[in-house]
C-alpha cells in the first residue's frame, strides 16, 4: 500500500482529512505548535472574492464599499491579471480556515500547514492578539452586528444607515485604542447593553449638555468637571463620538460601536504582518519538507510546493516592475530561518549580537518565545542580524527635502548595522503610517465646537483632499463645527488648520 497521502492534483474530502491529520501530527508533535481547534471550510473562487471584499469576515453587515471591492477584485481576477489567495484564516475559536475548491491536493496541504497551524498558533499565542481580540466571541459578535445593522436599515432606511456607516468607516483608522481598555463584552452582554440603551434613550447623553451652566464661577467649575469626564485628550475618535456626540440617536451610537470594535479586531494584524506571515511560512516550510522526507508526498508534489513557496517569498529588487516595497513573507521567513540558524549554528558575530539565543540548540523554543512576545517593529529591532542585512544588501539613505543630494547614512559596519536596523524597525511602527489625531477640546458652554490636533512629525502634513473629506464625515456625526489643527510635534507650533461646519 502506498504511503503517499495523494497522487496528482485531485483530492476528495477523505483526502483532505488524511492531509489534515498528518499535518497536525507534525505541527503538534514535532514543532510543538499550540493552536485553537480548526474548522476547515471549502469555498469557491467567487466566495473567496466575496470574503476578500468584506475584509475576510465570514459574516458582516452590508455596505456598498464591499460590493465595490468585489467588482474590482472580480474584474482583475477574470481578466487573469491577478490570482486569488489560496486561503483566508479567521482569528476565532475555533479557528476558521477557508480553502478554495480549485486548489490542488498539494496546495491544500500547504494551506492547512500555513493557515490552520502557522497562523493559528500565532493568533493564539501572540500578546497583541491575546490583549486585543476575543476569539471565543468574535463570530457571535459579527452575527449580532449583521442582525443589528439589518434591523436599523428596516427601521430607519438604508440610505440613512449607509450615510452613518460611510462616516464611521472614514474614521475607523482613528477608531482604535492603542492602549488596553476593558475586555470586549460577550454577546449576551452586548444584547443587554442594546436593550438598556433603548430603555434609557438619550437621557444620559442629553444630561451631559443640558446641565452645563451658562455663566459665573459655578459654570466654570461645572465645565471643568464635564471636561474631566470627557477624558481629553482622546485618541479614539469613534469612541468619543459614540459617548458624547450631542445629536446622535441610540441606534447610531451602537452602529459606531460596531464599526469601532471591528476596527479594533484588525488592530493587532496591522502591527504583526511580517511576524504573522513569517511564522506561518516558516511552519508550512518545515511541515511540507517533513512530509516529503517521510514519503507522504511525492517529488512532483514537492516541486509544486517549492514553486508556490518560492513565489510567495520572492523579493523583487527596486528596479523590478513588480517592486512594491519589502515583501512581508520574504522578510518574515528569512528572519525566522536566520534565528533558527543562530540558535543551532552561530558564528562569532552572532554570539556578539545575540548572546541570549546563540547556540541554545532548540530553535522552536526560541521562535515560539519570539512569536509570543514581539510585534513587527520590536521584532526587527531585536532580531535582524548583520548577516541578513548583508544578504538583503540593505543600506540606509536619508532623503531630506532641503538637501541637494541623497546621503547614505548607514553602511555595513557595526554602527551602521545598528542604525539600519533601528531605521527599518521604525518603518513598521503603526504611528508612522496612521496620523496621530486626537480630540483635545470642546466648547461645552457655547458653540460646542470640537477641536482636534494632528501631531506632525518630520513635516508630514495631512493630504488636503483627504482631510477635507474626513472632516465632512466627522462634522456630520458631531453635529457642530469641527476644527482640525496640525501641530508640530516638537515646537507645538500650529502649522495648518482645517475647518468644517455641518451641512444646513
C-alpha positions in Angstrom: 0.0 0.0 0.0 1.4 3.4 -1.0 2.4 5.7 1.9 1.6 8.8 -0.2 -1.3 10.9 1.0 -2.4 11.6 -2.5 -1.2 11.3 -6.1 -1.8 14.0 -8.8 -3.9 17.2 -8.3 -7.3 15.7 -7.4 -8.5 15.4 -3.9 -11.6 14.4 -2.0 -12.9 15.2 1.5 -11.4 11.9 2.6 -8.1 13.0 1.2 -8.4 16.4 2.9 -9.0 14.7 6.3 -5.9 12.5 5.8 -3.8 15.5 4.9 -5.1 17.4 7.9 -4.3 14.5 10.3 -0.7 14.1 9.1 0.0 17.8 9.1 -1.5 18.1 12.6 0.8 15.3 13.8 3.9 17.1 12.5 2.8 20.5 13.7 1.9 19.4 17.3 4.4 16.6 17.9 7.5 17.8 16.1 7.1 21.6 16.1 5.1 21.8 19.3 2.6 24.3 18.0 -0.2 25.3 20.3 -3.4 26.1 18.3 -7.1 26.6 18.6 -9.3 23.8 17.2 -9.6 24.1 13.4 -12.7 24.4 11.2 -11.8 23.8 7.6 -14.3 25.2 5.0 -14.0 24.6 1.3 -15.3 27.5 -0.8 -15.4 28.6 -4.5 -13.4 31.3 -6.2 -16.5 33.6 -6.1 -16.9 33.0 -2.4 -13.2 33.8 -1.9 -13.7 37.1 -3.8 -16.7 37.8 -1.5 -14.6 37.1 1.6 -11.9 39.5 0.2 -14.5 42.2 -0.2 -15.8 42.0 3.3 -12.4 42.2 5.0 -12.2 38.4 5.3 -15.0 38.1 7.8 -17.4 35.2 7.3 -20.5 37.3 8.1 -20.6 41.1 8.3 -23.2 43.8 7.8 -23.9 45.0 4.3 -22.2 48.1 2.8 -21.8 49.4 -0.7 -18.0 49.5 -0.3 -17.9 45.7 0.0 -19.7 45.4 -3.3 -17.4 47.9 -5.0 -14.3 45.9 -3.9 -15.9 42.7 -5.1 -16.4 44.2 -8.5 -12.8 45.4 -8.6 -11.3 42.1 -7.5 -13.6 40.1 -9.8 -12.6 42.2 -12.8 -8.9 41.8 -12.5 -9.3 38.1 -11.5 -11.5 37.2 -14.5 -9.1 39.1 -16.8 -6.2 37.0 -15.5 -4.3 40.0 -14.1 -4.3 38.8 -10.5 -4.7 35.5 -8.7 -6.5 34.8 -5.5 -5.2 33.9 -2.1 -5.1 30.1 -1.6 -6.7 30.6 1.9 -8.3 33.1 4.3 -8.0 32.4 8.0 -10.2 33.9 10.8 -8.8 34.5 14.2 -11.5 32.8 16.2 -12.0 29.8 18.5 -12.4 27.5 16.6 -10.0 28.9 14.0 -11.8 29.1 10.7 -9.7 28.3 7.6 -11.2 28.8 4.2 -9.6 26.8 1.3 -10.5 27.1 -2.3 -12.0 24.0 -4.0 -9.8 24.9 -7.1 -6.7 24.2 -5.1 -4.7 21.1 -6.0 -4.1 18.5 -3.3 -0.6 19.8 -2.7 -1.9 23.3 -2.3 -4.5 22.1 0.2 -1.7 20.6 2.3 0.3 23.8 2.1 -2.7 25.9 3.1 -3.6 23.7 6.0 0.1 23.8 7.2 0.3 27.6 6.7 -3.1 28.8 7.9 -4.6 26.1 10.1 -1.4 25.7 12.1 1.1 28.5 11.4 -1.4 31.5 11.6 -3.5 29.7 14.1 -0.5 29.3 16.5 0.4 32.9 16.1 -3.2 34.1 16.7 -3.5 32.1 19.9 -0.1 33.0 21.4 1.0 36.4 20.3 0.5 39.0 23.1 -1.1 41.6 20.7 -3.9 39.2 19.8 -4.3 38.0 23.4 -4.6 41.6 24.5 -6.9 43.0 21.8 -9.1 40.2 20.4 -11.7 37.8 21.8 -11.5 34.7 19.6 -14.3 32.9 21.5 -16.8 35.8 20.9 -15.9 37.3 17.6 -18.2 35.1 15.4 -21.2 35.7 17.7 -20.5 39.4 17.8 -20.4 39.5 14.0 -23.7 37.7 13.8 -25.1 40.3 16.3 -23.7 43.2 14.3 -25.1 41.9 11.0 -28.5 41.4 12.5 -28.4 44.8 14.3 -27.5 46.8 11.2 -30.1 45.0 9.1 -32.8 45.9 11.7 -31.6 49.5 11.6 -32.0 49.5 7.8 -35.6 48.3 8.1 -36.4 50.8 10.7 -34.6 54.0 9.6 -34.0 53.3 5.9 -31.0 52.0 4.0 -29.9 55.5 2.9 -29.7 56.8 6.5 -27.7 53.8 7.7 -25.4 53.9 4.7 -24.6 57.6 5.4 -23.7 56.7 9.0 -21.5 53.8 8.0 -19.8 55.9 5.4 -18.8 58.4 8.1 -17.8 55.6 10.6 -15.7 53.8 8.0 -13.9 57.0 7.1 -12.9 57.5 10.8 -12.2 53.8 11.5 -8.4 54.2 11.4 -8.8 56.7 14.3 -11.3 54.5 16.0 -9.0 52.1 17.8 -7.4 52.1 21.3 -3.7 51.9 21.3 -3.6 51.1 25.0 -5.7 48.4 26.7 -9.2 49.1 28.0 -11.7 46.6 29.4 -12.0 43.3 27.7 -14.7 43.1 24.9 -18.2 42.1 26.1 -19.8 38.8 25.4 -22.8 38.5 23.0 -25.2 38.3 26.0 -23.7 41.5 27.5 -24.0 43.2 24.1 -27.7 42.4 23.8 -28.4 43.5 27.4 -26.5 46.7 26.6 -28.5 47.3 23.5 -31.8 46.9 25.4 -30.6 49.2 28.1 -29.7 51.8 25.5 -33.2 51.7 24.1 -34.8 51.9 27.5 -32.6 54.8 28.6 -33.0 56.5 25.2 -30.9 59.7 25.1 -31.2 60.6 28.8 -27.6 60.1 29.9 -26.2 61.8 26.8 -28.7 64.7 26.9 -27.7 65.3 30.6 -24.1 66.0 29.6 -25.1 69.0 27.5 -28.3 70.1 29.3 -26.8 70.6 32.7 -23.9 72.9 31.7 -24.5 76.3 33.4 -24.1 79.3 31.3 -22.1 81.8 33.4 -20.3 82.5 36.7 -17.9 80.6 38.9 -20.3 77.6 39.2 -20.4 77.5 35.5 -16.6 77.3 35.2 -16.4 74.6 37.8 -19.1 72.6 36.1 -17.4 72.9 32.8 -14.1 71.8 34.3 -15.9 68.8 35.8 -17.6 67.9 32.4 -14.3 68.3 30.6 -12.7 65.8 33.0 -15.5 63.4 32.3 -14.7 63.6 28.6 -11.1 62.3 29.3 -9.4 64.7 26.9 -7.2 64.3 25.0 -8.9 61.3 23.4 -7.2 59.3 20.6 -10.1 57.1 19.8 -12.4 59.4 17.9 -15.2 56.9 17.3 -15.3 56.1 21.0 -15.5 59.8 21.8 -18.3 60.4 19.3 -20.2 57.3 20.5 -20.2 58.5 24.0 -20.6 62.3 23.7 -21.8 63.5 20.3 -24.9 65.6 21.2 -27.2 64.8 18.4 -26.7 61.1 17.7 -29.5 58.7 18.5 -29.1 55.5 20.4 -29.0 53.3 17.3 -26.4 55.5 15.7 -24.2 55.2 18.8 -24.5 51.4 18.7 -23.6 51.3 15.0 -20.5 53.4 15.7 -19.5 51.0 18.4 -19.9 48.1 16.0 -17.5 49.7 13.4 -15.1 50.6 16.2 -14.9 47.1 17.6 -14.5 45.5 14.2 -11.6 48.0 13.5 -10.1 47.1 16.9 -10.2 43.4 15.9 -7.8 44.1 13.0 -5.5 46.4 15.0 -3.1 43.6 16.0 -2.8 42.4 12.4 -1.6 45.8 11.4 1.3 45.5 13.8 2.3 41.9 13.1 2.2 41.4 9.3 5.9 40.4 9.0 5.8 38.2 12.1 2.5 36.6 11.3 3.3 35.7 7.7 6.9 34.8 8.7 5.6 32.4 11.4 3.0 30.8 9.0 5.5 30.5 6.1 8.3 29.0 8.3 5.8 26.5 9.7 4.5 25.4 6.3 8.0 25.1 5.0 9.1 22.8 7.9 5.9 20.7 7.8 5.8 20.1 4.0 9.5 19.3 4.0 8.9 16.8 6.7 6.1 15.2 4.7 8.4 14.8 1.7 11.2 13.4 3.9 8.9 10.8 5.3 7.5 9.8 1.9 4.0 11.2 2.5 4.1 13.4 -0.6 5.9 12.6 -3.9 8.7 14.5 -5.7 6.2 16.0 -8.2 4.0 17.4 -5.3 7.1 18.7 -3.5 8.3 20.6 -6.7 4.8 22.1 -7.0 5.1 23.2 -3.3 8.5 24.7 -3.9 7.3 26.7 -6.8 4.4 28.2 -4.8 6.6 28.8 -1.8 9.3 30.5 -3.8 6.8 32.8 -5.5 5.4 33.7 -2.0 8.8 34.7 -0.6 10.2 36.4 -3.7 11.6 39.9 -3.1 11.6 42.0 -6.2 14.5 44.5 -6.5 13.9 48.2 -6.6 14.2 48.2 -10.4 11.8 45.3 -10.9 8.4 46.5 -12.3 6.7 44.3 -9.6 8.6 46.0 -6.7 6.2 47.2 -4.1 8.3 47.7 -1.0 9.5 44.9 1.3 7.6 41.6 0.9 6.5 40.7 4.5 6.5 36.9 3.5 10.1 37.2 2.4 11.5 39.3 5.3 9.5 37.3 7.9 10.5 33.9 6.5 14.2 34.9 6.2 14.3 36.2 9.7 12.7 33.1 11.2 15.2 30.9 9.3 18.1 33.2 10.4 17.0 32.9 14.1 16.9 29.1 13.7 20.4 29.2 12.3 21.7 31.4 15.1 20.3 29.0 17.7 21.7 25.9 16.0 25.0 27.1 14.3 26.0 30.6 15.5 29.1 32.4 14.2 31.2 34.5 16.4 29.4 37.6 15.1 26.1 36.0 16.1 27.4 35.4 19.6 28.3 39.0 19.9 24.9 40.3 18.6 22.6 37.7 20.1 24.3 36.3 23.3 21.0 35.2 24.8 19.9 32.8 21.9 23.1 31.9 20.1 23.9 28.3 20.4 20.9 27.4 22.5 20.1 24.4 20.3 16.3 24.4 20.4 15.1 26.7 17.6 11.4 26.1 18.1 11.6 27.1 21.8 13.3 30.4 20.8 10.9 31.0 17.9 7.8 30.3 19.9 9.0 32.8 22.5 9.6 35.4 19.8 6.2 34.8 18.2 4.5 35.3 21.6 6.2 38.4 22.8 7.0 40.7 19.9 5.4 42.8 17.2 6.9 43.8 13.8 8.9 46.9 14.9 10.3 45.4 18.1 11.0 42.0 16.3 13.0 43.7 13.6 14.8 46.0 16.1 15.8 43.0 18.2 16.5 40.1 15.7 17.5 41.5 12.3 21.1 40.2 12.1 24.1 41.8 10.3 24.3 38.6 8.2 20.8 39.1 6.9 21.4 42.8 6.3 24.3 41.8 4.1 22.2 39.1 2.3 19.5 41.6 1.6 22.1 44.3 0.7 20.3 46.8 2.9 21.6 50.3 3.4 20.0 53.5 4.8 19.5 56.5 2.5 18.5 59.9 4.0 16.3 61.9 1.6 15.8 65.3 3.1 13.7 67.9 1.2 16.1 70.8 1.7 19.3 68.7 0.9 20.6 68.9 -2.7 21.8 65.2 -2.7 20.8 61.9 -1.2 23.0 60.8 1.8 23.9 57.2 2.7 23.5 57.3 6.4 24.2 53.6 7.3 26.7 51.2 5.8 27.8 47.7 6.7 29.8 48.4 9.8 28.8 47.9 13.5 27.3 51.3 14.0 25.8 51.2 10.5 24.1 47.8 11.3 22.5 49.3 14.4 21.3 52.4 12.7 20.0 50.5 9.7 18.1 48.0 11.9 16.6 50.8 14.0 15.6 52.7 10.9 13.9 49.7 9.3 12.1 48.8 12.6 10.7 52.4 12.8 9.1 51.9 9.4 6.9 49.2 10.9 5.6 51.4 13.8 1.9 51.9 13.3 2.2 55.6 14.3 4.4 56.2 11.2 1.6 55.3 8.8 -1.5 56.3 10.8 -1.8 60.1 11.7 -1.8 60.9 15.4 -5.1 62.8 15.6 -6.7 63.4 19.0 -9.7 65.3 20.3 -8.3 68.0 22.6 -11.1 70.4 23.4 -14.8 71.0 23.2 -16.7 74.3 23.7 -19.1 73.0 26.3 -20.7 76.3 27.3 -21.1 77.9 23.8 -20.9 76.8 20.2 -20.0 73.1 21.1 -17.1 73.5 18.6 -14.9 70.4 18.5 -11.1 70.9 18.3 -8.7 68.1 17.2 -4.9 68.2 16.9 -2.8 66.3 14.4 0.7 65.9 15.8 3.1 66.4 12.8 6.4 64.5 12.6 9.1 65.3 10.1 6.9 67.9 8.5 4.4 65.3 7.1 1.1 67.2 6.9 -2.2 65.7 6.0 -3.3 65.5 2.4 -5.7 68.4 2.0 -8.3 66.5 0.0 -8.4 63.5 2.4 -8.5 65.8 5.4 -11.5 67.7 3.9 -13.5 64.6 3.2 -12.9 63.0 6.6 -13.7 66.3 8.3 -17.0 66.4 6.5 -17.9 62.9 7.9 -16.7 63.9 11.3 -18.9 67.0 11.3 -21.9 65.0 10.2 -21.5 62.8 13.3 -20.7 65.6 15.7 -23.4 67.9 14.5 -21.5 71.2 15.1 -18.4 73.0 13.8 -15.1 71.0 13.9 -11.6 72.4 13.7 -8.5 70.3 13.0 -5.2 71.9 13.8 -1.9 70.4 12.6 0.7 70.9 15.4 4.4 70.5 15.1 5.2 67.6 17.5 8.5 69.3 18.6 7.6 73.0 18.9 3.8 72.8 19.3 3.5 75.5 16.6 0.3 75.4 14.6 1.3 74.7 11.0 -2.1 74.5 9.4 -5.8 74.5 10.3 -8.8 72.8 8.6 -12.3 73.7 9.5 -15.7 72.3 8.7 -19.3 73.2 9.6 -22.4 70.9 9.5 -24.4 70.9 6.3 -27.6 73.0 6.5 
